[in-house]
Amino acid sequence: MLVSNIFLCQLSEAFAQSDPLPSWNESPTKKSIIDFVTRVTTEGSPDVVPVPERIAAFDNDGTLWCEKPVYFQVAFAFDRIKAMAPQHPEWKTTQPFKAILHKDMQALAASGENGLLQIMAVTHAGMTTDEFSDAVRDWIANARHPRFNRPYTDLIYKPMLELLTYLRANGFKTFVVSGGGVEFMRPWMERVYGIPPEQVVGSSGVVKFNAGLNGKPKLVKQPKIEFVDDGPGKPVGINRFIGRRPIFAFGNSDGDLQMLQWTAGGTGARFMGIVHHTDAEREYEYDRLSKIGKLDKALDAAAAAGWTVVDMKTDWKTVFSSP
Amino acid sequence: MLVSNIFLCQLSEAFAQSDPLPSWNESPTKKSIIDFVTRVTTEGSPDVVPVPERIAAFDNDGTLWCEKPVYFQVAFAFDRIKAMAPQHPEWKTTQPFKAILHKDMQALAASGENGLLQIMAVTHAGMTTDEFSDAVRDWIANARHPRFNRPYTDLIYKPMLELLTYLRANGFKTFVVSGGGVEFMRPWMERVYGIPPEQVVGSSGVVKFNAGLNGKPKLVKQPKIEFVDDGPGKPVGINRFIGRRPIFAFGNSDGDLQMLQWTAGGTGARFMGIVHHTDAEREYEYDRLSKIGKLDKALDAAAAAGWTVVDMKTDWKTVFSSP
């Protein structure tokens, strides 16, 4: 009896250890991931892919971490405005700053794209790249999410972290391909996702070299958008930064559709996945009608092509990386 | 006697095997490289650098391979014009194409920047990225250098290949940071340098996503320059693609000056190197007065700051990768 208990215990432990995705419920979703990775990594399999070509691309907002109630980079920009307000008394009476300081979302929306560009100009430009990285690191360490009241980097999806680790253990190189600003993501992604700066693809602003003084050159961020890594920009960003087509891609919104199409369009085995936010209780529930993270055309495309769609509510045992 | 001979033999073999840079003559140049790598990789050394931060950036033209009599990408463009000419009878009478077909360098020069843009438009645009890669691979396999009469990829510098290998064996991630077109370089650099596409930074043209037919999306190259990765563009390109500052950089011309300054401007141990073309017999001899690969300000900066300058004639035992 005792012996058989110990045996069962060990068996169950061995089983637990061999499960690379313990936060995923046993379901066709989990099976589709493991089947794909097994197919492309088993020597002698007709679908085996050489290690250098095992490129995996992940959207960030809504795919690796939460994106509600606003993209976290927008929260960062608003917090910067609040922190900088004492040095800018004129903001008390000037839009769109006044709207942010008074949490007047209607006035903010009314300021439109021009208002957004002004916000980006004061929060994301006029400083060196090093100064901006410091500001991001400081915010990541101190800011808290309004609903969950904890650091934003606690709102990373644990099942997706396990997936990143599982892919890397199988020879994949994991990339982030996000509409977010590349310089907003790089300062913390290596620590949080294990993804180094050179594997982060994102939107960017113009940066200018300045020879500086005493052999201390600077790169200064300009208030001008250079590249938007979203929608049709994602395959362009992948081509520009990575230079080869992923065989594995994961997104969560229509902004990821073209990346998924580009991945699907290559030859050989491919995996296309979508995180469907179906869990209002543990996270959020949204898709076709949402302004942030709208999932409509990509959901239809997934159904038509048989891509994997994660049902957050039923497929994920745990949602967030920190309890 | 016999025993001691065997012993000496083994000793010499062990020594030969332990020399990571056998094509470099024993000189202060070689010593400066090995000393630096030893300093930043020896555990417990005050200068040790964590593996993820061991970023090395190399210019390509004139640093890793030959750049005379013209940049090899220009030779590629001219060869493309010649190959496409039968489909373009109008080129017989239109500049700058006529000039290329008749090897009329004076007329070509007279066509100026506008002529160059026209050449780039017909040879580097109006096709998919995949078609362009195929054209580059085909050219690399078949074209021959006018003076040395062998494939362009035989004109890689053997000492620099050894250096790339040596750095990687010591935990460095090696990047190319070149003024050349990123899509011209990526198709062959992995095979020739061991540098994968995602570690190649270069100039680029605008690329557009096209959803295509039957689930086969395309990326189509447009006749518009997007980014010039040269001079002050190099630190910008490094920031954009790599996202961290190199601790090791190698160039050969004034177009590399800002990359070397940016590398030098960081904290901790750094290595800045310049290939000085001093060998008219085995390769070419040029510096301050050369139009291609002009080395003037960067040579002065190197002297002032104590950067390593390779004297090709005396520092390199062998120049090219293939005899």
Interface residues (C-beta under 8 A of the other chain):
Chain A: P52 I55 T129 K173 F175 V182 E183 R186 E190 P196 P197 E198 Q199 V200 S204 V207 K208 F209 A211 G212 G215 K216 P217 L219 P232 G233 P235 V236 N239 R240 F241 I242 G243 R244 Q258 Q261 W262 A264 G265 A305
Chain B: P52 I55 T129 K173 F175 V182 E183 R186 E190 P196 P197 E198 Q199 V200 S204 V207 K208 F209 A211 G212 G215 K216 P217 L219 P232 G233 P235 V236 N239 R240 F241 I242 G243 R244 Q258 Q261 W262 A264 G265 A305
